[in-house]
Amino acid sequence: MSDPRTPALDGIWLGLDLGTQSARCVAVDGTGRVLASAARPLTGRREGRRHEQDPEEWWSALAAACREALAGIDTRRVRGLAVDGTSGTILLADAHGTPLTPGLMYDDGRADTQTGAVNAAGGEVWQELGYRSMQPTWALPKLRWLLEQGKAPRGARLLHQADLVTWKLAGYQVPSDASHALKTGYHLVEECWPERVMDSLGVPGDLLPEVVRPGTVLGTVCAEAAEATGIPPGTAVVAGMTDGCAAQIGAGALAPGAWNSVLGTTLVLKGSSPHLVRDPAGVVYCHRGPGERWLPGGASSSGAGVLSQYFHGENLDVLTEQAAALGADAVAYPLVSTGGERFPFRAPEAEPFILGDVPTRPAAFHAYLLGLACLERLCFDYLDHLGAPVDGPLTLTGGGARNHYWCRLRADVLGRPVRLPEQAEGAVGMAVLAATSGGTGLEEAAAAMVRIAAEIEPSPARTARYTPVYLRFVDELTRRGWLDQAVAAHARRRAAP
């Protein structure tokens, strides 16, 4: 008899991922083995603050990716699927699910003038939910912009990016998930739309979808969708999450205090907490996950993008080898954005700097590697300062995690072990979430399906060596007025022997 707490070994689950550049489908078995995957490109239109995509292309590209991925596997084993999309991407559709507008993408910034009204109307609610204020790229300001443009005729429906796909899959409108609805103003604690806020903003109640928690079974794949995608009719459609949360699930960072650190162009941290983490500064906010878990996180403006900025065209493998041999103590603040910092502190005026001598290119390269590790440690000190649990397992993902020396340096600076998953993409995370449709818990599904490729233990000697460097980094951020004195003092206390 199979164990109901773990995914069935003979089952297959599908993860459907809508990114900025592609639509992807992966098929994963109960042990985490990726049986098949396929992707199709997506096109967009960018002009100034405008960034749009054709919602019908989301469906056609995803359907084609599904057909290719499923062509070589036994589809009778497919048990369920879940869909993730980009956070804050929305459109309006008619009562039949036909798009009335383009998809306004996650970074479309045309709702700048509407954001003030949104924060004035909902400021108390946003404060209660821990993120203090909305930004112009969030979904609710963009919805207000669409309404002011006259884009919502009678009977129109607001859809998040994943909602269009789940509607097509089921053949009728199914509820949205609370993760995608966060940036539309959904009240994650009371689990309802804040009617007073929406009324004051002129948002009709019948425009907004019903919302459920991620992991809820929404319906099953209808015959028409089965014909278009190759997914068997009757397959369970499970409420998904945004792409960042999907990647976190794919990394298995789900136990209380577990974190996934994604190092791409910028650094993004996503963790798991049994309680809502509120941040008075508004740089950390929480998604509501399946069950009783909350998923706090923050996105920095610093990250591996500095390497392409300052070392463009150079051989990074050779620089890494030379930098590792040096092991220097100079440290650089690895800010990528020209718009300042947003996590672990908010400082629009922040700019890069280097502490110490960097007489050679390898020395400068090492300073940026070390600076990112110091900033990452400050992120965890800040999260601990807010009361978020931070002492669980830590996984490292993203392009930066392919640099083994950098991973070891990060483990040494943090003074904690780090895990490197085999795969931590959002599509795999959605397959793991889909595997809960039969009653399996999410942590149990992740334990069975997320494979760890390596674990790196820190060197106590190197941790001791780099701690003074870290504190010098913290002192400089404080001296420049970017880092709050109370946060700096907390970091120093945590660093004390």
N, C-alpha and C positions, 0 to 999 in steps of 0.2 A: 504494500500500500504506500502511495506517495505521501510525503510530508506536506500538508496544506500550507505550512509556513514558508515554504520555498517554491520557486517556480518549477513547473513540471518539466522534466528533462526532455520530454518529447515535444514540447511546445515551441513555437516561434512567435516572437513579438516584433512589431514594426515600430521604428521611430521615424517620424516624418519631421523634417527640419526645414524651415523657411528662413534663409539668411538674406544678406544684402545682395549677394552675387549669385546664389544658386539655391535650388530646391533639391533636397536630398532625402533618400529613403534607405534605411538599413534594416536588415533582418537579422535578429539575434536570438540564439537559443538560450535555454535555461542555465547554461554554464557560462554565458557571456561571450561565446564564440560568435563572431560576425560571419554569417553564412553568405551574405550577399549585400552589395551596396551599389547605388547608382545616383547620379546627380544630373541636373539640367541647369543651364545658365539662366539667370534672370537679368533683365535689362531695366535701367532706370533713367529718369530725367532729372538732371541737376542744373539749377540756374540760380545763382545767389543763395538765398536761404531756402529755396524750393528744392524738395527732393520727393519725387513721386515714382510709383510703379503702377503697372496695369494689374489690378487684382485678378483678372481672368488669366493672366499669364502665370500667376502663382499656382492656380489649379491645373492648367495644362502642363506646366513644367513638372509639377509634383506627380501628376498622373503618369507622365512618360517615365519618370524616374522609378515609380512603383512597378510599372510593367517590366522594365528592364531588370530590376532587382529580383522580382519574383519569377522571372522566366525559367530559372534553373533550379528552383527548390520546390519541395512538396508543399503546396499551398494548403493542403488539408490540415497541416500542423499549425497554421497561423491562428492564434488565439485572440490577439488584441493589438491595438495601436494607440499612439498618442502623438499630438502635434505640438511643436513649439514654433514661435514666431518672434520677430524683433519687438522689443519693448517700446510701447507708445505708438506703434503703427496702427492707423485706423482708416476706415472708409465708411461711407453711407451706402446702403443698399435698399432696394424696394422690398415689398412684402414677400416676393418670390426669391429673394437672395441675389437678384441681379444688381451689380454695382451701379450706383448713381454717380459716384465720384472716383477719381483715381485713389490709390492708396497713398495717404500721407505718411511718409516714412518716419522712422524713429528719430531722425535728426532734422526733419523739416522744421525750420525756425520762423515761419511766417506769422505765427500767433503771438508775436512779441507784445503787441498792444493789448491783447486779450488777457494776458497773464496777470496783470494787475487786478483786473476785475475778479478773476478766478481766485486769487489769493485773498482779496478783500472779503469775498463771499464765504470762502471755506477755510480761512486761516486757522480758526479754532479746531476744526476737524483735522486739518493737516498736522497741526501741532500735536494733537492727541495721538495720531498715528505715527508720529516720530520723525516725519521728514520736513516739517516746518513750512515749506512752501513748494509750489510747483514751478517748473521751468517752461519756457516757451515751446520746447520740443515735446513736452508731455501731452498726453492724449486729450485731457479735458480742455486746455486752452485751444488746441487744434479743433476740437468739436465746436467750441464757441465760435471760432473763426469760420467754420463751415456754415454754421447757422446764420451768421451775419452776412455771409455771401449768398444766402438764399438757396442753399444746396439741399435742404431737407423738406421735400413736399410731404403732404399728409401721408401717413403710413410708412415713412422711411424708418430704417433701423440702423443704429450704430453697430458696426462690427469691428472687432480687433482682427489683426491679420489671420490668426489661427481660426477665428470664428467662421470666416468664409469657407475654409477647407472643411471644418467639421459639419457645416450646413450641407455642403456638397456630398460629403461622405454619407451622412444619415438620410439625406433627401428632404429634410425639413430643418427649421431653425432649432438648434439645441442650445443649452445654456453656455455662457462664456465661463472661463475659469477665473478665480480671484487673482491669480498672478498677472494675467494680461489686463485685468480690470483695475489694477492698483493705480496706474497713471491716469485713469479716467475718473478717479475720485471715489471709487468703491470703498465703503467703510469696512476695513478688514476685521475690526473688533466686533462691531455690531452685526456684521455680515448682511449689509443691505446698502442700497444707494442712499446717500444723505439727502432726503427729499427737500429740506429747507434750502440747502445750498443749490441744488439743481433748479428749484423753482426760481430762486433769485437770479440765476444765470440764464433763465429762459430755456432750459433744457426740458422738453416734454418727457413725462415718465414713460410713455409708450415707445420712445425712441431707444431706451436703454434695455439691454438684454437681461434676462435672468442670469444669476451668477451662482456657481457652486465651487467647492474646494477642488484643487487639483487632485487627480486620482479617482474622481467620481465617474462612473460609467454613464455616458451621455446617451447612448443608443447603439445601434449596430449599422454596419455598412449596407446600404440599399442596393438593389439590383442594378440600377443605372450607374452608380459609382463603381460597383464591382466590374461592370463591363468596361468602364473607362480606365480603371487602375490595375485590374488583375487581382485585387484583394478579394478573397472569398466573401460572398454575401453573408450577413449574419455575424461578421467579425466585430468584436466589441470596440467601440470608439470611446476612449478614456480622455477626460479633461486633462490638458497638458499644462505647460508653464512657459514663461518667456525663455529666450535662448540662453541667457546667463544662468538661470536656475536649472535649465536642462543640462548645461555643461557641468554644473555642480553635482547633479544626480549622477551623471556619467562618470564623475570622479569618485563617487561613493562617499562624499563628505556630508553625512547625514546624521551621525550620532551627535548627541548634545556636546557642543564644544569643538566639533570637527570643522575644518576649514579647507576650502580650495582656493589656492592662490594662482590666478591666471595671469601669466606674464606675456603679454603681447606688446603691441605698440605702447599701450599703457597697462598699468597694474590694476587688477580687479580682484577683490577678496569677497568670497561668499561663504557664509558659515551656517551653522545650525544651532538654534537656541530653543529651550522649552518655554521661553517667555518673549514678549515683544521688547525689543531694544529701542529705547527712545533716545534721540540725540538732539539736545538743545541747539546745537550748531547746524543741524540739518544736513550733515555730510554722510551720515549712515541712515539707511532706511531698510525696512523689513518687508519681504514677501511673506504671505501665509502659505505654508506648504500643506501637504496631505497630513491628516491626523491633527495632532496638537502642536506640531513643530512650527517655528518661525525661522525664516531664512534672512538674517541680517547681512548687509553687504555695503561695500563702498567702492567707488571707482576713482582712481587717482588720475592726475594729468601727467604723471611721471611714468617711465617705463622703458622698455627695450627700444622704443623709437629713437632714443638718443644715439644709439649705435649707428643707425642709418644716417642720422643727421651729421654726426661728427666723424664717422669712419666710413663714409660712403665709398664704395669701390675697393676697399681694402679687404684682405683675406682675414675674415674674423676667426677662422680656425687657427691660423698662425698667430694672430694677436692674442687669442686665448691661451695658447701654449706658452707664449712669451710672458704674458701677464701672470700666469700661474707660477712660473719660475721666479718672478720678482716677489710676489706676495706683498706688495707695498701697502703703506697705511694711508696714503693720500685718499681723500674721499670727495666725490662730486655729487651735487644734488642733481638727479637725472630728470629734470623737468623737460617734457616734450612740448607741451602746449605753450603758445604765446599769450594765452588768456589767464595765466596764473594757475594756482593749485586748487583742487577741490576735495582731496582726501589724502592724508588723515587730518587736514586742516583746510579751511577755506581762506585763500589769500590771492585775490585777483592780481595783486601787484608782484607776486613771487616771480623770481627769475633764477636761472641756473647760476651755480657758483662751484668753485673747487677749493678745498682746504688742503694745504700741503703742496709739495713740489711734484710736478709731473714732467720731468726733463725729456722723456721719450714717449713715443706713441704707445708702446705697451704699458707704460706707467699711467698714461692718461686713460687708456682702455680699462685698466684695472680699477682706477678711481671711480669710473662709472658703474662697473660691476659691483663694487663695494658700496657705492652710494645707493643703488637700488636695494641691496640687502639691508642697509641701515634704514631706509625709508619703510621697507616691509616690516622691520622690527617695530618701528614707530607706529605703524598701522595697528599692530597687535597690542601695543601698549595703550593706544587710544581706545581700542575696542574694550580692553580690560577696564579702562577708566570709566567707560559707559556702563559697565556691569554685564557685558556680553561674556559668555563662557568661551574661553580661548585655549583650554588645555587638552583638547581632544586631538585626534590624528590630523596631520596636515598633508595635503597633496599639492604637488606643483604641476601645473599644466600650462598650455600655451607654447608659442614658439620659443620663448626663452628657456623653457624646461628641456629643450634639446641640447643645451650647452651643459655638459655634465660638471665641468668645473664651477660654473655659476651656481648650479644646484647645490654643490658641496659647500661653496662659500656662503650661500644663503642659510644652509643648515648650521654652519659654524657661527654665523652672526646671530641667528635666532637662538642657538643653543638648544635645538630640538630636532628630533628625527623628521625627515620628510619622505613622502612616498611618491613614486612616479607611476601613474597608471599606464597600462598599455594603450588605452584609448579613453578619451574623456570628452568626446564631441557631443553636441547637443542631441543629435539623432540617437546615439546610444543611450543617453539619459532618458529619452522619451520611450525607448524600448523597455528600459528598466521600469519606468513608471507604468507602462502598459501591462507589465507582468503582474501588477498588483490587482488587476481586474478580477482574478479568481480568488481573492481573499488573502493573498500574500502581503505581508507588511512591507513598506518601502525599504526599511533598513535590511530586512531579510532578503528582499529581491536584489538589492545592491550588493550585499555580501556574497550572494551566489553568482552575480553576473558581472561585477566590476573586477577586472584582473589587474593586480599590481605587478608591474614589471621589475621594479627595484625599490629598495629602501636605503636611504643614506643616513648614517648616524653622525652626529656632530662630534668634532674633536674638542674635548674640554679645554685643551691648551690653546687652540685657536679661538675658541669662544672667549676665553679670558683675555687674549691678545686684542681681539676686535672690540670688546666692550668699551674701553676708553675712546676708541675711534667713534663708536656710536654716540657716546655721551658728548663728544666734541661736536658732532653733527647736530645733535639736539640743541646744544647750547647756541650754535650759530643760527639755527632757525628761530630760536627764542630771541636772540639779540636783534635780529632783523625785524622782530615784531610780528612774525607770521604765526608762530606757535604759541598757544596760550600757556601762561606760566604754570597753571595748575596741571596741565597735561605734561609739561616738561618735568615738573616735580614728581609726578606719578611714574614717569619713565625712569627717573633716577632711582626712585625707591625700588622699582622692580629689578633694576640692575645691581642693587646692593647685594653683597655676598650674604 
